[in-house]
Amino acid sequence: MSQSIKKVAITGAGGQIAYSLIFRIANGELFGPNQHVSLHLLEVPEALPSLKGLAMELEDCTFPLLKEVHIGADPELVFGGVDYAFLVGAKPRGPGMERKDLLADNGKIFIGQGKALNRVASKDVRVLVVGNPCNTNCLIAMHHAPDLKPENFFAMTRLDQNRAVSQLAKKSNVSIDDVTHVTIWGNHSATQVPDFENAMIHGKAATAVIKDRHWLEKEFIPMIQKRGAEVIAARGKSSAASAANAALGAMRSILTPTHQGHLFSMGILSKENNPYDIAPGIVFSFPCFSFGKDDIEIVSSLKMTPFLKEKIAITQKELIEERETIAHLLRG
């Protein structure tokens, strides 16, 4: 058994998503059955008593791979030397709250966490932003960690991808494993673009298997865009276990080689001359693949139909507007 210890930070550690995530990491679902882990759990001061109870539960589970649990409210103490960070904690959008106000409030959180990661985390730390609005929160954290590589920051659109795969499989009456090449473009918001044009079912184009174009355009896309709100309406709470499952899957996709011919969706910093002419300087969800060296690249071979281009332009515009809204938070 490896004697090294992977240090994993999780923010918002007292919340529902983190609760679903923490025990799975401690049980070896992120790094496998031979890798020791150390959990570094961050919460606001008033939630620390609850976090102590969670730490007690972890002890009582007697996970062989879990070697340390650190809890605290100071990111500079909690993030010390971490190799991986799941930034889950974020302020939720309240009734009547404007998106710009949500961006501003969360911006303050991610400025502090970006600065703390920059100062005390491993210089090779991989950071997955889960807390919403995750694309722009990721941009803020990245900006305030100038000594870390921008390529090491990711925004999670895996839950959207999973939702799209599930619905395409359900519609075509096939196994989940039969649906591949599903991409989420753009923002993790109601403007996201679940791409059925490039999706495959049983190795065939999804549009050749599901021939109901009206359903694909008018029902499937809005269904995925609004799925989170529907979960809240039905459950009374936001997605938790499914979000945690997606976070695990997203980080594993960074860590492990992508199967040949497959891809996954991930929000990454858009750069000049990217293969799809997306505006640079925003965190945008692209089709990606990994060589298993903790780095990912954009899959450049997907077709861009006029329908896709029109939808992608809308989500790109939203992300540019979000960046303009928080421009003052990117100074200094």
NORCOR-V518832 format. One record per residue. N is the residue number from 0. PHI is phi in degrees with one decimal (NA if undefined). PSI is psi in whole degrees, 0 to 359 (* if undefined). D_FIRST is the distance of its C-alpha to the first C-alpha in Angstrom with 2 decimals. Layout:
n: {N/N}
phi: {PHI/PHI}
psi: {PSI/PSI}
d_first: {D_FIRST/D_FIRST}
This chain:
n: {0/1/2/3/4/5/6/7/8/9/10/11/12/13/14/15/16/17/18/19/20/21/22/23/24/25/26/27/28/29/30/31/32/33/34/35/36/37/38/39/40/41/42/43/44/45/46/47/48/49/50/51/52/53/54/55/56/57/58/59/60/61/62/63/64/65/66/67/68/69/70/71/72/73/74/75/76/77/78/79/80/81/82/83/84/85/86/87/88/89/90/91/92/93/94/95/96/97/98/99/100/101/102/103/104/105/106/107/108/109/110/111/112/113/114/115/116/117/118/119/120/121/122/123/124/125/126/127/128/129/130/131/132/133/134/135/136/137/138/139/140/141/142/143/144/145/146/147/148/149/150/151/152/153/154/155/156/157/158/159/160/161/162/163/164/165/166/167/168/169/170/171/172/173/174/175/176/177/178/179/180/181/182/183/184/185/186/187/188/189/190/191/192/193/194/195/196/197/198/199/200/201/202/203/204/205/206/207/208/209/210/211/212/213/214/215/216/217/218/219/220/221/222/223/224/225/226/227/228/229/230/231/232/233/234/235/236/237/238/239/240/241/242/243/244/245/246/247/248/249/250/251/252/253/254/255/256/257/258/259/260/261/262/263/264/265/266/267/268/269/270/271/272/273/274/275/276/277/278/279/280/281/282/283/284/285/286/287/288/289/290/291/292/293/294/295/296/297/298/299/300/301/302/303/304/305/306/307/308/309/310/311/312/313/314/315/316/317/318/319/320/321/322/323/324/325/326/327/328/329/330/331}
phi: {NA/-61.0/-97.6/-73.3/-124.4/-87.0/-97.3/-121.6/-96.1/-135.6/-94.4/58.9/-68.2/-90.9/-86.3/-68.5/-62.7/-61.7/-60.2/-73.1/-85.3/-60.5/-69.2/-71.7/-66.4/-62.0/-88.3/97.2/-77.0/-90.3/-106.4/101.8/-80.5/-121.6/-119.2/-68.3/-131.2/-124.1/-99.1/-117.5/-110.2/-111.7/-147.0/-71.8/-53.3/-68.9/-97.8/-63.0/-57.9/-63.7/-66.9/-63.6/-64.1/-63.4/-61.9/-64.9/-61.7/-60.8/-59.7/-70.4/-78.9/47.8/-69.9/-61.4/-84.9/-85.6/-101.7/-150.2/-133.8/-115.1/-124.4/177.1/-112.8/-102.8/-60.5/-68.7/-84.5/-72.5/-83.8/-55.7/71.7/-69.7/-95.5/-141.1/-136.0/-103.7/-91.0/-92.9/-69.7/-159.5/-74.5/-74.6/-76.5/-92.3/-57.3/74.7/-79.8/-75.8/-59.9/-65.1/-70.3/-63.5/-61.0/-66.2/-64.8/-70.7/-55.8/-62.7/-63.7/-80.3/-63.3/-63.2/-71.8/-62.8/-63.2/-66.7/-59.6/-61.0/-82.1/-124.8/-77.3/-56.6/-69.1/-106.1/-57.4/-103.5/-118.6/-109.5/-91.1/-105.4/-61.9/-89.7/-73.3/-67.0/-61.5/-78.4/-59.2/-62.8/-60.3/-66.1/-59.9/-58.4/-62.7/-92.9/-126.6/-65.6/-87.9/-102.9/-73.0/-56.4/-66.1/-93.6/-110.6/-137.9/-112.0/-85.1/-118.8/-66.7/-64.3/-62.8/-61.3/-60.9/-62.9/-66.3/-59.3/-60.6/-72.6/-67.1/-64.8/-63.2/-65.1/-95.8/58.0/-127.2/-72.1/-53.0/-66.4/-82.0/-104.4/-134.6/59.1/-90.4/-114.3/-106.4/-99.1/89.8/-94.8/-81.5/-160.0/-72.5/-98.3/-52.8/-117.9/-74.6/-89.7/-89.3/-63.6/-102.6/-69.4/-124.2/-129.7/57.1/78.1/-109.2/-57.4/-57.5/-70.8/-84.2/-90.6/-102.2/-90.3/-86.3/-63.2/-60.1/-61.8/-61.8/-81.8/-100.5/-116.9/-61.7/-61.3/-60.9/-60.3/-72.7/-60.1/-105.9/-60.2/-60.8/-65.6/-68.3/-62.9/-62.1/-63.4/-81.4/-96.7/82.6/-146.4/-76.6/-56.8/-124.6/-62.3/-69.3/-68.4/-63.7/-61.2/-66.8/-62.7/-60.8/-62.3/-64.2/-68.3/-63.3/-65.6/-70.9/-80.7/-118.0/-62.4/-74.2/-57.7/-54.8/84.5/-106.4/-157.4/-145.5/-97.4/-156.6/-80.2/-135.8/-68.1/-77.1/-116.9/-57.4/62.1/-71.0/-65.4/-115.9/56.5/-77.8/-56.2/-73.0/86.6/-121.9/-89.4/-127.0/-80.9/-120.7/-74.7/-131.7/-142.1/-127.9/-90.0/84.0/-113.4/67.8/-127.7/-130.4/-131.3/-80.5/-74.4/-101.8/-102.4/-76.8/-79.6/-111.5/-82.0/-55.8/-61.3/-62.9/-58.6/-64.2/-68.8/-65.1/-60.8/-68.5/-70.8/-64.1/-58.7/-62.5/-67.2/-65.0/-64.5/-62.9/-60.9/-67.0/-62.9/-105.3/-56.2/-65.9/-82.3/-96.9/-89.1/81.2}
psi: {138/138/357/159/125/126/122/122/142/121/165/37/345/359/175/319/312/321/321/333/318/314/330/322/316/333/2/10/347/310/353/177/0/17/119/147/153/126/130/107/124/136/168/155/319/345/0/323/318/323/327/322/321/318/324/319/319/318/317/342/343/51/120/331/344/112/334/148/121/131/152/174/355/113/330/333/319/325/2/115/12/146/333/143/127/108/89/322/131/156/126/158/124/172/130/4/131/149/324/325/322/317/318/315/314/331/320/322/314/340/310/319/324/315/319/317/319/322/322/345/167/143/349/16/138/128/120/116/119/323/133/154/107/326/310/328/320/317/319/311/315/315/325/15/64/341/355/152/131/331/348/5/135/145/139/116/15/327/320/318/314/319/319/317/315/316/325/321/318/316/323/2/48/173/153/320/343/351/120/175/34/121/141/121/139/230/146/80/187/357/356/156/98/116/104/344/323/358/153/142/119/34/1/158/134/326/342/337/314/100/2/89/324/316/316/316/318/343/310/308/308/327/315/320/325/6/319/317/324/323/317/316/322/321/338/0/160/166/133/294/320/326/318/318/319/321/317/313/320/314/323/325/329/321/333/149/138/135/140/131/359/176/171/162/139/138/120/165/124/132/168/145/30/158/347/13/37/143/134/158/11/155/113/139/124/164/130/163/161/143/0/19/30/14/151/159/159/134/123/3/5/146/143/100/161/322/312/315/320/316/320/325/325/314/327/317/318/317/323/319/321/317/320/324/323/20/323/337/350/2/146/*}
d_first: {0.00/3.79/6.29/9.04/11.01/13.24/16.60/18.71/22.40/24.53/28.28/30.68/27.90/30.46/31.77/31.41/29.41/26.84/26.76/25.90/23.27/21.41/20.18/18.94/16.85/15.48/14.66/12.57/15.62/15.75/12.49/10.95/8.70/5.23/7.08/8.47/12.24/15.41/18.63/21.89/24.78/28.33/31.56/35.22/36.34/38.13/35.04/32.86/33.84/32.55/29.31/28.90/29.26/26.54/24.18/25.25/24.46/20.90/20.58/22.24/19.86/16.99/14.35/10.94/9.67/12.95/13.11/16.63/19.80/22.70/26.05/29.29/32.34/32.36/30.48/30.44/28.50/26.20/25.42/24.49/21.82/20.72/19.16/20.45/23.51/25.09/28.73/29.83/32.54/36.06/39.56/40.75/44.12/46.79/50.11/52.47/50.03/50.53/47.58/48.59/48.35/44.88/43.82/45.37/43.78/40.27/40.87/41.05/37.64/35.98/37.86/36.33/32.79/33.17/34.49/31.72/28.98/30.98/31.15/27.79/25.05/22.98/25.45/23.23/22.97/23.46/25.98/26.89/30.22/30.79/33.68/37.03/38.99/35.61/37.00/39.27/36.99/34.47/37.31/38.18/34.70/34.26/37.67/36.94/33.77/35.54/32.90/30.28/30.61/32.53/30.36/27.44/29.45/29.69/31.85/30.85/33.12/30.54/32.12/35.42/33.95/32.48/35.88/37.67/35.57/36.16/39.89/40.35/38.58/40.74/43.91/43.35/42.03/38.85/35.13/33.16/31.30/34.74/35.42/34.10/35.20/36.05/36.55/37.48/39.68/40.53/40.32/38.45/41.85/44.76/45.52/42.26/42.82/40.93/41.58/42.79/44.59/41.45/39.52/39.01/39.29/38.58/38.69/42.17/43.46/43.26/46.95/47.79/46.11/47.26/50.81/51.87/51.95/53.45/50.50/48.01/49.96/51.51/49.15/45.62/45.44/46.94/44.76/41.55/43.16/44.20/41.35/39.96/43.43/43.91/40.74/42.09/45.49/44.16/41.46/43.01/39.80/37.93/35.02/31.87/29.38/30.36/30.07/26.58/25.61/27.23/25.48/22.05/23.41/24.96/21.92/19.86/22.85/22.57/18.89/19.13/21.86/24.92/26.04/29.04/32.23/30.73/30.79/30.10/32.16/31.38/33.65/33.58/36.16/39.02/40.18/43.36/43.87/41.21/41.86/43.48/45.72/44.26/45.60/43.40/42.11/41.07/37.68/38.31/36.29/36.03/34.57/31.38/28.67/25.40/24.02/20.50/20.73/21.37/25.06/27.53/31.00/34.06/35.02/38.53/40.07/41.03/44.73/46.65/49.50/52.32/51.11/47.61/49.10/51.36/48.60/46.26/49.14/49.37/45.75/45.85/49.02/47.42/44.51/47.02/49.04/46.03/45.32/49.01/48.87/46.13/47.38/48.31/44.71/43.62/45.97/44.93}
